[in-house]
Amino acid sequence: MPMQVTVLTRICDKKDWPTLYRTDRGTLLVQGYTGDEHGLNVPNGEGIVEIPVELLKKAVADGVL
């Protein structure tokens, strides 16, 4: 069964980026641009996502975190 995902908040109402989601697994999903210029060693199966700090500030201000 696929996980259930709920939108918590987003910065732009005209598109889906950037967005913060809550799952039924007690985790968060973050949608943003992939950060290819970080120079970090990322294990297989993982990735880096770049999000604006404003997204987290908005989530706290909205009371969803």
C-alpha positions in Angstrom: 0.0 0.0 0.0 1.4 3.4 -0.9 2.2 5.9 1.9 -0.4 8.6 2.5 1.0 12.1 1.9 -0.6 15.4 3.1 0.6 18.8 2.0 1.6 20.8 5.1 2.7 24.1 3.5 4.2 25.6 0.3 5.6 29.0 -0.5 4.1 29.5 -3.9 0.4 29.0 -4.5 0.8 28.9 -8.3 3.1 25.8 -8.5 4.0 22.8 -6.3 7.6 23.9 -5.5 8.8 24.2 -2.8 6.5 22.0 -0.7 6.6 20.3 2.7 4.6 17.1 3.2 3.7 14.8 6.1 3.4 11.1 5.7 1.4 8.5 7.5 4.8 6.9 8.5 5.6 9.9 10.8 8.1 11.4 8.4 8.3 14.5 6.3 8.9 14.8 2.5 10.4 17.9 1.0 10.0 18.9 -2.6 12.6 21.2 -4.0 15.4 21.5 -6.6 18.0 18.8 -6.6 21.3 20.2 -5.4 24.0 19.0 -7.8 26.7 21.5 -6.9 27.2 20.6 -3.3 30.3 18.4 -3.7 29.0 16.0 -1.0 29.5 12.2 -1.0 25.9 11.0 -1.0 25.2 7.2 -0.6 23.3 5.3 -3.3 19.6 5.6 -2.8 19.8 9.0 -1.2 19.7 12.5 -2.6 20.2 16.2 -1.7 17.2 18.6 -2.0 17.6 22.3 -1.8 14.8 24.2 -0.2 14.4 27.9 0.9 14.6 28.6 4.6 11.4 30.5 4.1 9.6 27.1 3.6 10.5 26.0 7.2 9.7 29.4 8.6 6.3 29.3 7.0 5.7 25.8 8.3 6.4 26.9 11.9 4.3 30.1 11.4 1.4 28.0 10.0 1.6 25.8 13.0 2.2 22.6 11.0 5.5 21.8 12.7 
